[in-house]
Amino acid sequence: MATKINDIIKDSIKRLHEEKKIFTPSNYQEIFCKVAKENGLILEDCRKLDKYIEKLDKTLKQEIKSFNVKNIDELFVFLSSRLQRSMKSDSSEVLEALYILTKRLLQSISVLHNKRARELSNYSIEKLKVKNDIKTIENLKDKWFDFLTSYDDSFLNKVDGYCITDKSDLEKFVNGLVKCLNNNNEKEIYQKLAPLIIATLSPSIASSIDDDLAAISYELRNSPEILATESIQEDIKNMIKKRVELDKNELKKKFSEVDKILLEIEKRLLNLIGTSSDSNKNVIKVRDELKSIDFKADTFEVVQKKLIGIADSLEYETRTLNEKMKENQEVIKKLKLRNEKLEHALSIAKKESKEDFLTKLATKRALEAEIKKVEEAYRRYKIDYSLCFIDIDHFKNINDTYGHDAGDIVLSALGKVLKRFTRDVDFVGRYGGEEFLIILPNIDLKSAIAFANKIKDIIANFKFIYKNERIDVKVSIGVSERKSCKNQQETIKKADEMLYKAKKSGRNRVCPSR
């Protein structure tokens, strides 16, 4: 709106020069309002004359029309002239009526929620009460003219950064602003609630959650506004029930483990009974205390208290086992070392199943698992996603020219580039060989194409260095969008076909499915 008004101001000044009119406030206002009307913009300042005329009687309206009154100044001149030409008996009545009219206009202006206009209106009313001479009226007229020519409502544009609302009417403006702010608050509330809901869904005792729970957490992080839908609310209720069951099962498991420990303690007590004649009575007492624990009836606190008592009793008795433990120390060491090696090997195996050893990106297996998650979100909540298949152009030439070590360095560096220039919610992985796949949740085809072109240009300009020599690396990219395909498999197939098309078309380019 501000840009349009600036254009109208420029056209008004230009027309004043073309019509060879003197640059006076009245001439400028007349031309400005005419240009604004031609541009389909009706401003309150330009309608004031019409509003004032509308309040006059029919006879005066007709006379004003015949005299072609163009602005407020001419209106006041006309009214003054009209009063002078009236009969003396009528003059006082007309003046009184004009005075009351002016007073009512000023009173109306004083309630229009503009501090400056209100102060000037109140000031004018007080002046007219005290003195009605020409000098006073001229002075008030000048003040009102200064107000009209200097009034600027551009401050209303400050709210455009938060809400777009109708500024032509104060009531509509406020109602629109309230509605907009309420919508923003609702969105902000969903964003704050989503992490809390995710926390309540995660089991507090159980060490892991199932795939359904992981899918809901993923959806809430990426689209918190779906909390308002009935389907997600029903899913959350079911997941809370599952969470409780998981915790219950975990507690049962832990109780079972504690029971095994107690059985082991009992075995050791029996061993003590057979090896220590001196502590025979005390050991039998401890064993009886163990048997007295009732896991079904006793509370956690009672079980804890009894176990602490048993531990205190065993402290002295188990000292006799030290010698035997020393003899077995070497065996225990070997078993511990072997256990550590097995745990380390298991950790590496788990990590390798999800992380590519060379690029440190996700493996093909991890990519397939992630696609299943975003596909589930698409089927249940219509959250779209796009795929980008990336292949290094002429990668065999790089290996043949610089060696396989150089090829490995290029793959590793490319993995870091892809990881760096993607969002946290995007999923990047090595699909195989020199092929990479990027999953873009909640991204349509147009945005995916823009992203793919950005990645292509970044890689083309990136410095891949091997033994102080720069290797020129370029990529071809195929892009597909889920909502344009029948299913998950077709989405992957389309992206792969577009990659093949990009290579056939000359490489170093992006080919999207249409």
Secondary structure as a PSIPRED ss2 file (coil, helix, strand):
# PSIPRED VFORMAT (PSIPRED V4.0)

   1 M C   1.000  0.000  0.000
   2 A H   0.000  1.000  0.000
   3 T H   0.000  1.000  0.000
   4 K H   0.000  1.000  0.000
   5 I H   0.000  1.000  0.000
   6 N H   0.000  1.000  0.000
   7 D H   0.000  1.000  0.000
   8 I H   0.000  1.000  0.000
   9 I H   0.000  1.000  0.000
  10 K H   0.000  1.000  0.000
  11 D H   0.000  1.000  0.000
  12 S H   0.000  1.000  0.000
  13 I H   0.000  1.000  0.000
  14 K H   0.000  1.000  0.000
  15 R H   0.000  1.000  0.000
  16 L H   0.000  1.000  0.000
  17 H H   0.000  1.000  0.000
  18 E H   0.000  1.000  0.000
  19 E C   1.000  0.000  0.000
  20 K C   1.000  0.000  0.000
  21 K C   1.000  0.000  0.000
  22 I C   1.000  0.000  0.000
  23 F C   1.000  0.000  0.000
  24 T C   1.000  0.000  0.000
  25 P H   0.000  1.000  0.000
  26 S H   0.000  1.000  0.000
  27 N H   0.000  1.000  0.000
  28 Y H   0.000  1.000  0.000
  29 Q H   0.000  1.000  0.000
  30 E H   0.000  1.000  0.000
  31 I H   0.000  1.000  0.000
  32 F H   0.000  1.000  0.000
  33 C H   0.000  1.000  0.000
  34 K H   0.000  1.000  0.000
  35 V H   0.000  1.000  0.000
  36 A H   0.000  1.000  0.000
  37 K H   0.000  1.000  0.000
  38 E H   0.000  1.000  0.000
  39 N C   1.000  0.000  0.000
  40 G C   1.000  0.000  0.000
  41 L C   1.000  0.000  0.000
  42 I C   1.000  0.000  0.000
  43 L C   1.000  0.000  0.000
  44 E H   0.000  1.000  0.000
  45 D H   0.000  1.000  0.000
  46 C H   0.000  1.000  0.000
  47 R H   0.000  1.000  0.000
  48 K H   0.000  1.000  0.000
  49 L H   0.000  1.000  0.000
  50 D H   0.000  1.000  0.000
  51 K H   0.000  1.000  0.000
  52 Y H   0.000  1.000  0.000
  53 I H   0.000  1.000  0.000
  54 E H   0.000  1.000  0.000
  55 K C   1.000  0.000  0.000
  56 L C   1.000  0.000  0.000
  57 D C   1.000  0.000  0.000
  58 K H   0.000  1.000  0.000
  59 T H   0.000  1.000  0.000
  60 L H   0.000  1.000  0.000
  61 K H   0.000  1.000  0.000
  62 Q H   0.000  1.000  0.000
  63 E H   0.000  1.000  0.000
  64 I H   0.000  1.000  0.000
  65 K H   0.000  1.000  0.000
  66 S H   0.000  1.000  0.000
  67 F C   1.000  0.000  0.000
  68 N C   1.000  0.000  0.000
  69 V C   1.000  0.000  0.000
  70 K C   1.000  0.000  0.000
  71 N C   1.000  0.000  0.000
  72 I H   0.000  1.000  0.000
  73 D H   0.000  1.000  0.000
  74 E H   0.000  1.000  0.000
  75 L H   0.000  1.000  0.000
  76 F H   0.000  1.000  0.000
  77 V H   0.000  1.000  0.000
  78 F H   0.000  1.000  0.000
  79 L H   0.000  1.000  0.000
  80 S H   0.000  1.000  0.000
  81 S H   0.000  1.000  0.000
  82 R H   0.000  1.000  0.000
  83 L H   0.000  1.000  0.000
  84 Q H   0.000  1.000  0.000
  85 R H   0.000  1.000  0.000
  86 S C   1.000  0.000  0.000
  87 M C   1.000  0.000  0.000
  88 K H   0.000  1.000  0.000
  89 S H   0.000  1.000  0.000
  90 D H   0.000  1.000  0.000
  91 S H   0.000  1.000  0.000
  92 S H   0.000  1.000  0.000
  93 E H   0.000  1.000  0.000
  94 V H   0.000  1.000  0.000
  95 L H   0.000  1.000  0.000
  96 E H   0.000  1.000  0.000
  97 A H   0.000  1.000  0.000
  98 L H   0.000  1.000  0.000
  99 Y H   0.000  1.000  0.000
 100 I H   0.000  1.000  0.000
 101 L H   0.000  1.000  0.000
 102 T H   0.000  1.000  0.000
 103 K H   0.000  1.000  0.000
 104 R H   0.000  1.000  0.000
 105 L H   0.000  1.000  0.000
 106 L H   0.000  1.000  0.000
 107 Q H   0.000  1.000  0.000
 108 S H   0.000  1.000  0.000
 109 I H   0.000  1.000  0.000
 110 S C   1.000  0.000  0.000
 111 V C   1.000  0.000  0.000
 112 L C   1.000  0.000  0.000
 113 H C   1.000  0.000  0.000
 114 N C   1.000  0.000  0.000
 115 K H   0.000  1.000  0.000
 116 R H   0.000  1.000  0.000
 117 A H   0.000  1.000  0.000
 118 R H   0.000  1.000  0.000
 119 E H   0.000  1.000  0.000
 120 L H   0.000  1.000  0.000
 121 S H   0.000  1.000  0.000
 122 N H   0.000  1.000  0.000
 123 Y H   0.000  1.000  0.000
 124 S H   0.000  1.000  0.000
 125 I H   0.000  1.000  0.000
 126 E H   0.000  1.000  0.000
 127 K H   0.000  1.000  0.000
 128 L H   0.000  1.000  0.000
 129 K H   0.000  1.000  0.000
 130 V H   0.000  1.000  0.000
 131 K C   1.000  0.000  0.000
 132 N C   1.000  0.000  0.000
 133 D C   1.000  0.000  0.000
 134 I H   0.000  1.000  0.000
 135 K H   0.000  1.000  0.000
 136 T H   0.000  1.000  0.000
 137 I H   0.000  1.000  0.000
 138 E H   0.000  1.000  0.000
 139 N H   0.000  1.000  0.000
 140 L H   0.000  1.000  0.000
 141 K H   0.000  1.000  0.000
 142 D H   0.000  1.000  0.000
 143 K H   0.000  1.000  0.000
 144 W H   0.000  1.000  0.000
 145 F H   0.000  1.000  0.000
 146 D H   0.000  1.000  0.000
 147 F H   0.000  1.000  0.000
 148 L H   0.000  1.000  0.000
 149 T H   0.000  1.000  0.000
 150 S H   0.000  1.000  0.000
 151 Y C   1.000  0.000  0.000
 152 D C   1.000  0.000  0.000
 153 D C   1.000  0.000  0.000
 154 S H   0.000  1.000  0.000
 155 F H   0.000  1.000  0.000
 156 L H   0.000  1.000  0.000
 157 N H   0.000  1.000  0.000
 158 K H   0.000  1.000  0.000
 159 V H   0.000  1.000  0.000
 160 D H   0.000  1.000  0.000
 161 G H   0.000  1.000  0.000
 162 Y C   1.000  0.000  0.000
 163 C C   1.000  0.000  0.000
 164 I C   1.000  0.000  0.000
 165 T C   1.000  0.000  0.000
 166 D C   1.000  0.000  0.000
 167 K C   1.000  0.000  0.000
 168 S C   1.000  0.000  0.000
 169 D C   1.000  0.000  0.000
 170 L H   0.000  1.000  0.000
 171 E H   0.000  1.000  0.000
 172 K H   0.000  1.000  0.000
 173 F H   0.000  1.000  0.000
 174 V H   0.000  1.000  0.000
 175 N H   0.000  1.000  0.000
 176 G H   0.000  1.000  0.000
 177 L H   0.000  1.000  0.000
 178 V H   0.000  1.000  0.000
 179 K H   0.000  1.000  0.000
 180 C H   0.000  1.000  0.000
 181 L H   0.000  1.000  0.000
 182 N H   0.000  1.000  0.000
 183 N H   0.000  1.000  0.000
 184 N H   0.000  1.000  0.000
 185 N H   0.000  1.000  0.000
 186 E H   0.000  1.000  0.000
 187 K H   0.000  1.000  0.000
 188 E H   0.000  1.000  0.000
 189 I H   0.000  1.000  0.000
 190 Y H   0.000  1.000  0.000
 191 Q H   0.000  1.000  0.000
 192 K H   0.000  1.000  0.000
 193 L H   0.000  1.000  0.000
 194 A H   0.000  1.000  0.000
 195 P H   0.000  1.000  0.000
 196 L H   0.000  1.000  0.000
 197 I H   0.000  1.000  0.000
 198 I H   0.000  1.000  0.000
 199 A H   0.000  1.000  0.000
 200 T H   0.000  1.000  0.000
 201 L H   0.000  1.000  0.000
 202 S C   1.000  0.000  0.000
 203 P C   1.000  0.000  0.000
 204 S C   1.000  0.000  0.000
 205 I C   1.000  0.000  0.000
 206 A C   1.000  0.000  0.000
 207 S C   1.000  0.000  0.000
 208 S C   1.000  0.000  0.000
 209 I C   1.000  0.000  0.000
 210 D C   1.000  0.000  0.000
 211 D H   0.000  1.000  0.000
 212 D H   0.000  1.000  0.000
 213 L H   0.000  1.000  0.000
 214 A H   0.000  1.000  0.000
 215 A H   0.000  1.000  0.000
 216 I H   0.000  1.000  0.000
 217 S H   0.000  1.000  0.000
 218 Y H   0.000  1.000  0.000
 219 E H   0.000  1.000  0.000
 220 L H   0.000  1.000  0.000
 221 R H   0.000  1.000  0.000
 222 N H   0.000  1.000  0.000
 223 S C   1.000  0.000  0.000
 224 P H   0.000  1.000  0.000
 225 E H   0.000  1.000  0.000
 226 I H   0.000  1.000  0.000
 227 L H   0.000  1.000  0.000
 228 A H   0.000  1.000  0.000
 229 T C   1.000  0.000  0.000
 230 E H   0.000  1.000  0.000
 231 S H   0.000  1.000  0.000
 232 I H   0.000  1.000  0.000
 233 Q H   0.000  1.000  0.000
 234 E H   0.000  1.000  0.000
 235 D H   0.000  1.000  0.000
 236 I H   0.000  1.000  0.000
 237 K H   0.000  1.000  0.000
 238 N H   0.000  1.000  0.000
 239 M H   0.000  1.000  0.000
 240 I H   0.000  1.000  0.000
 241 K H   0.000  1.000  0.000
 242 K H   0.000  1.000  0.000
 243 R H   0.000  1.000  0.000
 244 V H   0.000  1.000  0.000
 245 E H   0.000  1.000  0.000
 246 L H   0.000  1.000  0.000
 247 D H   0.000  1.000  0.000
 248 K H   0.000  1.000  0.000
 249 N H   0.000  1.000  0.000
 250 E H   0.000  1.000  0.000
 251 L H   0.000  1.000  0.000
 252 K H   0.000  1.000  0.000
 253 K H   0.000  1.000  0.000
 254 K H   0.000  1.000  0.000
 255 F H   0.000  1.000  0.000
 256 S H   0.000  1.000  0.000
 257 E H   0.000  1.000  0.000
 258 V H   0.000  1.000  0.000
 259 D H   0.000  1.000  0.000
 260 K H   0.000  1.000  0.000
 261 I H   0.000  1.000  0.000
 262 L H   0.000  1.000  0.000
 263 L H   0.000  1.000  0.000
 264 E H   0.000  1.000  0.000
 265 I H   0.000  1.000  0.000
 266 E H   0.000  1.000  0.000
 267 K H   0.000  1.000  0.000
 268 R H   0.000  1.000  0.000
 269 L H   0.000  1.000  0.000
 270 L H   0.000  1.000  0.000
 271 N H   0.000  1.000  0.000
 272 L H   0.000  1.000  0.000
 273 I H   0.000  1.000  0.000
 274 G H   0.000  1.000  0.000
 275 T H   0.000  1.000  0.000
 276 S C   1.000  0.000  0.000
 277 S C   1.000  0.000  0.000
 278 D C   1.000  0.000  0.000
 279 S C   1.000  0.000  0.000
 280 N H   0.000  1.000  0.000
 281 K H   0.000  1.000  0.000
 282 N H   0.000  1.000  0.000
 283 V H   0.000  1.000  0.000
 284 I H   0.000  1.000  0.000
 285 K H   0.000  1.000  0.000
 286 V H   0.000  1.000  0.000
 287 R H   0.000  1.000  0.000
 288 D H   0.000  1.000  0.000
 289 E H   0.000  1.000  0.000
 290 L H   0.000  1.000  0.000
 291 K H   0.000  1.000  0.000
 292 S C   1.000  0.000  0.000
 293 I C   1.000  0.000  0.000
 294 D C   1.000  0.000  0.000
 295 F C   1.000  0.000  0.000
 296 K C   1.000  0.000  0.000
 297 A C   1.000  0.000  0.000
 298 D C   1.000  0.000  0.000
 299 T C   1.000  0.000  0.000
 300 F H   0.000  1.000  0.000
 301 E H   0.000  1.000  0.000
 302 V H   0.000  1.000  0.000
 303 V H   0.000  1.000  0.000
 304 Q H   0.000  1.000  0.000
 305 K H   0.000  1.000  0.000
 306 K H   0.000  1.000  0.000
 307 L H   0.000  1.000  0.000
 308 I H   0.000  1.000  0.000
 309 G H   0.000  1.000  0.000
 310 I H   0.000  1.000  0.000
 311 A H   0.000  1.000  0.000
 312 D H   0.000  1.000  0.000
 313 S H   0.000  1.000  0.000
 314 L H   0.000  1.000  0.000
 315 E H   0.000  1.000  0.000
 316 Y H   0.000  1.000  0.000
 317 E H   0.000  1.000  0.000
 318 T H   0.000  1.000  0.000
 319 R H   0.000  1.000  0.000
 320 T H   0.000  1.000  0.000
 321 L H   0.000  1.000  0.000
 322 N H   0.000  1.000  0.000
 323 E H   0.000  1.000  0.000
 324 K H   0.000  1.000  0.000
 325 M H   0.000  1.000  0.000
 326 K H   0.000  1.000  0.000
 327 E H   0.000  1.000  0.000
 328 N C   1.000  0.000  0.000
 329 Q H   0.000  1.000  0.000
 330 E H   0.000  1.000  0.000
 331 V H   0.000  1.000  0.000
 332 I H   0.000  1.000  0.000
 333 K H   0.000  1.000  0.000
 334 K H   0.000  1.000  0.000
 335 L H   0.000  1.000  0.000
 336 K H   0.000  1.000  0.000
 337 L H   0.000  1.000  0.000
 338 R H   0.000  1.000  0.000
 339 N H   0.000  1.000  0.000
 340 E H   0.000  1.000  0.000
 341 K H   0.000  1.000  0.000
 342 L H   0.000  1.000  0.000
 343 E H   0.000  1.000  0.000
 344 H H   0.000  1.000  0.000
 345 A H   0.000  1.000  0.000
 346 L H   0.000  1.000  0.000
 347 S H   0.000  1.000  0.000
 348 I H   0.000  1.000  0.000
 349 A H   0.000  1.000  0.000
 350 K H   0.000  1.000  0.000
 351 K H   0.000  1.000  0.000
 352 E H   0.000  1.000  0.000
 353 S H   0.000  1.000  0.000
 354 K H   0.000  1.000  0.000
 355 E E   0.000  0.000  1.000
 356 D C   1.000  0.000  0.000
 357 F C   1.000  0.000  0.000
 358 L C   1.000  0.000  0.000
 359 T C   1.000  0.000  0.000
 360 K C   1.000  0.000  0.000
 361 L C   1.000  0.000  0.000
 362 A E   0.000  0.000  1.000
 363 T C   1.000  0.000  0.000
 364 K H   0.000  1.000  0.000
 365 R H   0.000  1.000  0.000
 366 A H   0.000  1.000  0.000
 367 L H   0.000  1.000  0.000
 368 E H   0.000  1.000  0.000
 369 A H   0.000  1.000  0.000
 370 E H   0.000  1.000  0.000
 371 I H   0.000  1.000  0.000
 372 K H   0.000  1.000  0.000
 373 K H   0.000  1.000  0.000
 374 V H   0.000  1.000  0.000
 375 E H   0.000  1.000  0.000
 376 E H   0.000  1.000  0.000
 377 A H   0.000  1.000  0.000
 378 Y H   0.000  1.000  0.000
 379 R H   0.000  1.000  0.000
 380 R H   0.000  1.000  0.000
 381 Y H   0.000  1.000  0.000
 382 K C   1.000  0.000  0.000
 383 I C   1.000  0.000  0.000
 384 D C   1.000  0.000  0.000
 385 Y E   0.000  0.000  1.000
 386 S E   0.000  0.000  1.000
 387 L E   0.000  0.000  1.000
 388 C E   0.000  0.000  1.000
 389 F E   0.000  0.000  1.000
 390 I E   0.000  0.000  1.000
 391 D E   0.000  0.000  1.000
 392 I E   0.000  0.000  1.000
 393 D C   1.000  0.000  0.000
 394 H C   1.000  0.000  0.000
 395 F H   0.000  1.000  0.000
 396 K H   0.000  1.000  0.000
 397 N H   0.000  1.000  0.000
 398 I H   0.000  1.000  0.000
 399 N H   0.000  1.000  0.000
 400 D H   0.000  1.000  0.000
 401 T H   0.000  1.000  0.000
 402 Y H   0.000  1.000  0.000
 403 G C   1.000  0.000  0.000
 404 H H   0.000  1.000  0.000
 405 D H   0.000  1.000  0.000
 406 A H   0.000  1.000  0.000
 407 G H   0.000  1.000  0.000
 408 D H   0.000  1.000  0.000
 409 I H   0.000  1.000  0.000
 410 V H   0.000  1.000  0.000
 411 L H   0.000  1.000  0.000
 412 S H   0.000  1.000  0.000
 413 A H   0.000  1.000  0.000
 414 L H   0.000  1.000  0.000
 415 G H   0.000  1.000  0.000
 416 K H   0.000  1.000  0.000
 417 V H   0.000  1.000  0.000
 418 L H   0.000  1.000  0.000
 419 K H   0.000  1.000  0.000
 420 R H   0.000  1.000  0.000
 421 F C   1.000  0.000  0.000
 422 T C   1.000  0.000  0.000
 423 R C   1.000  0.000  0.000
 424 D C   1.000  0.000  0.000
 425 V C   1.000  0.000  0.000
 426 D C   1.000  0.000  0.000
 427 F E   0.000  0.000  1.000
 428 V E   0.000  0.000  1.000
 429 G E   0.000  0.000  1.000
 430 R E   0.000  0.000  1.000
 431 Y E   0.000  0.000  1.000
 432 G E   0.000  0.000  1.000
 433 G C   1.000  0.000  0.000
 434 E C   1.000  0.000  0.000
 435 E E   0.000  0.000  1.000
 436 F E   0.000  0.000  1.000
 437 L E   0.000  0.000  1.000
 438 I E   0.000  0.000  1.000
 439 I E   0.000  0.000  1.000
 440 L E   0.000  0.000  1.000
 441 P E   0.000  0.000  1.000
 442 N C   1.000  0.000  0.000
 443 I C   1.000  0.000  0.000
 444 D C   1.000  0.000  0.000
 445 L H   0.000  1.000  0.000
 446 K H   0.000  1.000  0.000
 447 S H   0.000  1.000  0.000
 448 A H   0.000  1.000  0.000
 449 I H   0.000  1.000  0.000
 450 A H   0.000  1.000  0.000
 451 F H   0.000  1.000  0.000
 452 A H   0.000  1.000  0.000
 453 N H   0.000  1.000  0.000
 454 K H   0.000  1.000  0.000
 455 I H   0.000  1.000  0.000
 456 K H   0.000  1.000  0.000
 457 D H   0.000  1.000  0.000
 458 I H   0.000  1.000  0.000
 459 I H   0.000  1.000  0.000
 460 A H   0.000  1.000  0.000
 461 N H   0.000  1.000  0.000
 462 F C   1.000  0.000  0.000
 463 K C   1.000  0.000  0.000
 464 F E   0.000  0.000  1.000
 465 I E   0.000  0.000  1.000
 466 Y E   0.000  0.000  1.000
 467 K C   1.000  0.000  0.000
 468 N C   1.000  0.000  0.000
 469 E E   0.000  0.000  1.000
 470 R E   0.000  0.000  1.000
 471 I E   0.000  0.000  1.000
 472 D C   1.000  0.000  0.000
 473 V C   1.000  0.000  0.000
 474 K C   1.000  0.000  0.000
 475 V E   0.000  0.000  1.000
 476 S E   0.000  0.000  1.000
 477 I E   0.000  0.000  1.000
 478 G E   0.000  0.000  1.000
 479 V E   0.000  0.000  1.000
 480 S E   0.000  0.000  1.000
 481 E E   0.000  0.000  1.000
 482 R H   0.000  1.000  0.000
 483 K H   0.000  1.000  0.000
 484 S H   0.000  1.000  0.000
 485 C C   1.000  0.000  0.000
 486 K C   1.000  0.000  0.000
 487 N C   1.000  0.000  0.000
 488 Q H   0.000  1.000  0.000
 489 Q H   0.000  1.000  0.000
 490 E H   0.000  1.000  0.000
 491 T H   0.000  1.000  0.000
 492 I H   0.000  1.000  0.000
 493 K H   0.000  1.000  0.000
 494 K H   0.000  1.000  0.000
 495 A H   0.000  1.000  0.000
 496 D H   0.000  1.000  0.000
 497 E H   0.000  1.000  0.000
 498 M H   0.000  1.000  0.000
 499 L H   0.000  1.000  0.000
 500 Y H   0.000  1.000  0.000
 501 K H   0.000  1.000  0.000
 502 A H   0.000  1.000  0.000
 503 K H   0.000  1.000  0.000
 504 K H   0.000  1.000  0.000
 505 S C   1.000  0.000  0.000
 506 G C   1.000  0.000  0.000
 507 R C   1.000  0.000  0.000
 508 N C   1.000  0.000  0.000
 509 R C   1.000  0.000  0.000
 510 V E   0.000  0.000  1.000
 511 C E   0.000  0.000  1.000
 512 P E   0.000  0.000  1.000
 513 S C   1.000  0.000  0.000
 514 R C   1.000  0.000  0.000
